[in-house]
Amino acid sequence: MKVVVGLSGGVDSSVAAYLLKQQGHEVIGLFMRNWKDTTGTLEGDCPWYDDHMFAELVAKRLDIPFHMVDLSEQYRERVVDYMFAEYGRGRTPNPDVLCNREIKFDAFLKTALDLGADCVATGHYCRRDDIATDGGTVHRLLAGSDPNKDQSYFLCQLTQQQLSRALFPIGHLLKPEVRRIAAEQHLATAQRKDSQGICFVGKVDLPVFLQQQLAARDGDIVEIPATWSGYRERAADGTLEELSAPYLYAEPDGTKAGRHRGAHFFTIGQRKGLNVGGRPEPLFVIASDVERNILYVGQGQHHPGLYRKALHIRPEEMHWIRPDRRLPVGTSARFSMRIRYRQPLQGGTLHVTPQGGYIVFDEPQRGVTAGQFAAWYDGEELIGSGVIDR
């Protein structure tokens, strides 16, 4: 089988390519250049250049063909512009999830197919298996065997068609095993550090990065006390709409604590960048009002404003990796939930209504954030996901 591997210049994709070649596949290395602008980056002038060099060294070591494709235009239009739009609305997007859905398993996949590939492979720590159903073959997306590196969450928006062309050669391995294999094969990436920050952009000073399109605006920081009456008034047995509604604050509910440079530069649960001291406990962002440009904050990691019992997903944002397990409107089911990468799975119930999906957690969750993705699992299998509306 001809397999195009997305060689990123990291150790994971390098070992993925090695394993595929050992299995007898015809392997081609393909490097994606997805970002050119260095505004706001905290690395060198050309953060992608070293990645390209390492990817090429690995391809030479493995004696496989190597190509580069420039997908920067598609990446800007389908990932970065979406980021700017979401932050401008006071929401917090997840560019890594979007990159996988829109670039790695769409634009990149199409390039690989043009090269004659049967499948594409990446260095993600997750697994795919196939089962037979009455309707044919179903592709299951499973968590990676390494609990510390499971990356299935980042693939929570993939479709059956995308999964049918996807291979994850290292999903059954632990990270130390991957590094050991790379060292034994003398791959240049064996000791290279894992990438961090925004997918293909790298580590950034987020306000500086966002100011490419979003202007800074001075506004008030308002501190809400943990004793605010709205927390006591919310009933634990309220309707789905009531349980998932964000807390709505007004300036008289708190006291002015300082000033900020733009509410759209902050996200729920953020601590850094507030520059307000003199409190017994650190301040955390608990809400933002981008229309009035106000940040609401609360003291301490256990401030009630940081926790919510439920969340809402719009009907059009409900996505089922397993369409055969889609819940009909008016039904509900228990799943294990995750609202951010590396968060331990949380018990809860997914309710599907004409107004969309509602997830009610067994325990209140910290930092439920509009724009992020909620994913639901059955055991180790990722069943579906959706963009958090509120």
KAVENGI-V374903 format. One record per helix or strand. SS is the DSSP state (@ for helix, = for strand). FROM is the first residue (numbers start at 0). TO is the last residue. If there is no record, write none. Layout:
BEGIN
SS,FROM,TO
SS,FROM,TO
END
This chain:
BEGIN
=,1,5
@,10,21
=,25,32
=,40,40
@,46,61
=,64,69
@,71,87
@,94,113
=,118,120
=,125,132
=,135,142
@,151,154
@,159,163
=,165,166
@,174,183
=,197,197
=,201,201
=,203,203
@,205,209
=,218,223
@,228,232
@,239,243
@,250,252
=,253,259
@,262,264
=,282,288
=,293,298
@,303,305
=,306,312
@,314,316
=,317,319
@,322,324
=,331,337
=,345,352
=,355,365
=,372,377
=,380,386
END
